[in-house]
Amino acid sequence: MTTLIFAVAAGLGVANIYYAQPLLDAMAGDFGISPAAIGLVVTLTQAGYALGLVFIVPLGDLLDRRRLVVGQGLLSTGALLAVATARSEMVLFAGLAAMGLFAVVVQVLVAFAAALAVPAERGRAVGMVTGGIVIGILAARFVAGLLADLGGWRTVYLASAVLTAAMAGLLWRVLPRDPVPAGSGGYGATLRSIPVLFLGDRVLLVRGLLSLLVFAAFSTLWTSLVLPLGTAPFDYSHTQIGLFGLAGLAGAVAATGAGRLADRGLGQRTTGSSLVLLLLSWGLIACLPWSIPLLLAGIVLLDLAVQAVHVTSQSIIVARHPEAGSRLIGGYMVFYSIGSALGAGAATMAHAHAGWPGVSLLGAAFGTAALLAWAATLRLPAGTGDAAAAGRESCRNSSASAG
């Protein structure tokens, strides 16, 4: 039951980052922001998320995670209320950046779930929480569109503030205290160990690069999709546009299968196959002006591919450095956040200057880059090895130096 609560909390937390994507046109109209610049809404949220991954998530190796999770939940509630009541662009942008900053509670929850589970069930626990994250990402667009049609875009953030506060209270009641591990070192040493881990282990670095590229492609689609669908000849409502996100729930199903394949030593093959699907998906997505069914097929393929790569990468890096905990997850997710921000900003500019063909070419370019990066690194080891051992030793040395 506790793991299920973890999954629900993670889904609610990550949804806060994605609510804005189907609401961009409504926000732009409310504040008088140009279509080419409205992507800044998503970019700022992702920038805040990236900062949180670097400076907040590693605290999970130093502090009581129960207090850290609940504290982030309460701060997220405040940020959501600021966005919902914003009357100026400055307050809106600041609230969104803060919301992204504290949304990294999701990654603290992943590390906490892994720490609480016995080794034999650790993969299952992480997989369940990751499944909650995937569902939260994809359902966010539908929920945001539905609530926006009923009460305006501000209703979305007010409702989320209420749910986030309630979840923080529930987590305070059900989560066990999490004593600080002995010999965990200081905050500075913990932060310094993150780049040491990634620079000392090429597999981690490659997996981070793949995360950046596939989530840039993911964000390219979901940030820009509302722009053509919300105007003629479609003129879809926010609820209708949000339904497109439900087509991507196949990604949540793929997440479990990809993790099992990685456990069987098939991580590289799973990654390559998924990246080919990602590239093919953009050929279908490019058919938006002529065929909605082909667009839907492309959405299913894209979300399936992205989530399969994501779950496979997490499985590989956790197996290489199980003792790194929150630092490892936070460092990996920095690449994810950078890619999401890059895709969001580039997609709105591509649509403003070249329409949907420009967006499709951009997404295909990210997919091609990811496939080439994977192909160029096929000879890297998929399991533990000298590089992994060196990274673990560097991590221990960094912590010891501050002890």
URVEN-V609722 format. One record per helix or strand. SS is the DSSP state (alpha for helix, beta for strand). FROM is the first residue (numbers start at 0). LEN is the number of residues. Records with the same first field share a line. If there is no record, write none. Layout:
SS = FROM-LEN + FROM-LEN
This chain:
alpha = 1-30 + 39-16 + 56-5 + 64-20 + 88-14 + 104-12 + 118-33 + 152-22 + 186-14 + 201-28 + 237-26 + 266-19 + 291-29 + 325-51 + 385-17
